[in-house]
Amino acid sequence: MTVIYGVKGGDGRQLAWPLLTLAVQKHWGWPALPPVERSPRGKPLFTGLDTRWFSLSHSGGYALCALSRAPVGVDVELVRPRRAGLPGYVLSPPQRAGFDGTWEDFHRLWTLKESWCKREDAPLFPPREVPVPPPCPHRSYAGEGWRAAVCCEDEPPGGILWCGLEELELP
């Protein structure tokens, strides 16, 4: 079963790893993080544990952590205007045909692309070639000023389990 934990407030970059520590404690009952290594492309993985997977993402004051027993990818992005030509650069013609022209929808599509690439440990470039919708179970999430997505092998969770900053052990 895939789960997503999230936290908001502060600097998302500094919250991601403490959130992972809290998530493995809550979800798998682990007292601490096991050793982590990186794939040749740089994806962080638990060393020697091929039945426990995670994915981290952060943007602005948000951090997300997905946990699964199979490869998983998660992405969160703050919704903000970008340069006008960006949708034309990153979306394929069929993707542009379904794009509603808003930055909210752009970020929905972008988080799906990035979460799929994280799950597959695949390059995000050229972005037009990244599939949307992804050819795996996936779900998008939205809140005020942010969009997120997960790609996994099982049923994506219906929502994000939000944690408070006070629950994290921050450096």
N, C-alpha and C positions, 0 to 999 in steps of 0.2 A: 504494500500500500504506500503510495506517495503522499507525503505531507509537505506543506509549506509553512514555515514560521517567518514572521516579519516583525520588524521594529521600526519605529519612526521617531525622529528627533535627534539632534546632534549631527554628527558627520557620519553618513552611511558607510563610508570607507572604513572608519574606525570601529563600526558596529558589526560588520559582517562576520569576522572570526569569533568574537564573543557570542554572537547569535548562534553560530554553528555549535559551539561548545554547549550552550544551553539546550539547543534542539536535540543533540544526541543524548543528553542527560534525560530530557523529558520523553523523547520518543523511544529510544532504545535502552534507556536505563544505564548508559555508560557513565562512569564517574569522571572521565576525562576524554579528550580527543586522542585517538590512536595516532601513530606516525602518519604523516602526509607526504606524498611524493607528487611529482608532476609528470604528465605524459610528455612525449616528445614535442607536442604542440603547446604544452604549458598548462593543460587542464589539471587542477588539483584532484588527487585521488587518495583514498585511504590505502596505505601500504599493505599489500597482501590480503586485502578483503574484497573479493570480487562479487560479494553478494550485498554489499553496503555501498551506496553511492550518494554523493551530495553535489549540489551546485549552489554557488553564491552569486549574488548580484547586489549592487548598490548604486544609488543615484541620489544626489542631494542628501537629504536627511533620512532616506529610506534604505533599509537593507532587507534582503530576502534570503532564505536558506531553504532549499528543497532537499528532502531525504527520501530515498527509495531503495528497494532491493534490486534495482536494475538501473541502467544509465538514465540520467535525468538532466534536464536543463531548465534553468529559471532565469528570467530577466525582469528588471524593473527600470522604468525610465520616468523622469519628470516630464510632464507635458509642457513644452515650450516652443515658441516659434523657432524655426530653423531657416536656413536660406531657401528661397522660393523654389529653386531647381532641385532640391534634394529628393522629393518624391519621384521625379522623373528619372533621377539617377539610380535610386535603389529599388524601385518597383518595376517588375517586368510588365509588358503590355497587358496581359490578363489581370495582373494585380492592380494596375492603374485603372482598369475598367471597373473594378469593384470598389475603388477608393473614393470616399465621399468628399475629399478635399480639405478636411479639417485636420488640425494638428493632433487632436485626440485619436482620430482614425489612423493617421500616419504612425503614431507611437504604438497603437494596438498591433499594426502590421509589423512594425520594426521589432517589438518584443517577441512576437511569434518567430520571426526570422532568427533572432539572436538566441532564443531559448532552444530552438532546434539545433543550431550550430553547436551550442554548448553540450547538448545531449549527445550529438554525434562526434564531438571533438573534431569538428570540421571548420575550415576557414569561412569567415563571413564575407569574403570577397571572391569573385565579384558579387555584390549584393543582389543583383537582378536574378541570379541563378539560384538563390536560396528560396526553397518552396514556401508558399503561403497559400492555402493552409498546409502545415507540415504533414508528411505522410506517416504520422504516428498520433496516438492520443494526445490531445492538447486542450488548453483552456486559456482564455484571456480573463483578466481581472482589471477592475477600474475603481478609482477613487478620486476624490477632489485633487486635481493637479498631477495625477500619476496614472500610469498604465503598467500592467505586468502580464507575463505569460509563463506557462510551464509546458514542457514537452516530456512525456514519459512513456512507459510501456504498458501501464495499467490505467485504470480510470483516474483522470486528474481530479484532485480534490475540489470540492465545491467552493472552498474559500481559503483564506489565509488565516492562520492562527497568530494573532497579533500578541506580542509580548510587550511588557513595559520596560523602559530603560533601567528601572531599579532592579529588574531580574538579572541583568547582565553583569558579569564581572569584568569591568572595564579596566584597562591598564592605567 
